[in-house]
C-alpha cells in the first residue's frame, strides 16, 4: 500500500531557531506533493505544493520544501521560527493513478515553538 | 468567496440519534471529501465524491452515508450515532481529485 510517513510526531524548537519537518513517501511514479498547516481549532490550509519544475518550493510564512526524488522525500524547512508557527503540519501526496486519484495525508507533526 | 463552509460548527448527540453535516463550496470544484480527525490519528477519509453524481468509500466509511446533492453541496449523515463517532469532521474540495484540497473550518461532534 502506498504511504506517507512523517518521521516526527512532535518537534519542539526555540523561537528564532531553524526547523525541519520530515516527510517520506512510497511511490515509483510521478507524484504531486503538498504541505498543509493546521492552527489550533481551525481547518487545514495549504502551505506549499510541488507539481513539477524546480525541486525547491517556497510557500507562505517563510516556509520552503525540497523535493528529493531519489530519497522520496519532501522535507519542510524554515530558517527562523516564530511563536505563531506553533501548529500541526501535514504532508500529503497524490498521483493520477497510484494513490487512487486522491490525496493521501501523513499522520501530522506538531511543531511547538518555545520562547 | 466563502470557500468551503460547514454547518453546524458544534453538535452534541446522544447515542442512537441521527444527524446530517452539511458542506458547501463556491469555487466550482468537481471533487469533495469528508474526513474525520482524531488525536494522534491524523486525517482519515470517510467518503469522497470525485465528481457530481459519484461517491466512493474512503478509509473509514462504516456508520456514515453521503449525498452529493449538486456540484456545490456534499452532506454526511450519521444514521445512528455512536460514541466512537465523537470527532472533528472536515469537509474539503478540489478542482480535480488528485489536486490540492481546500478545507472547511470543521464540525466538532460529541456523542454521549
Interface residues (C-beta under 8 A of the other chain):
Chain A: X9 X32 X34 X36 X41 X42 X43 X44 X45 X46 X49 X90 X94 X95 X96 X99 X101 X102 X103 X105 X106 X107 X108
Chain B: X4 X31 X33 X40 X41 X42 X43 X45 X48 X50 X90 X92 X94 X97 X98 X99 X100 X101 X102 X103 X104 X105 X106
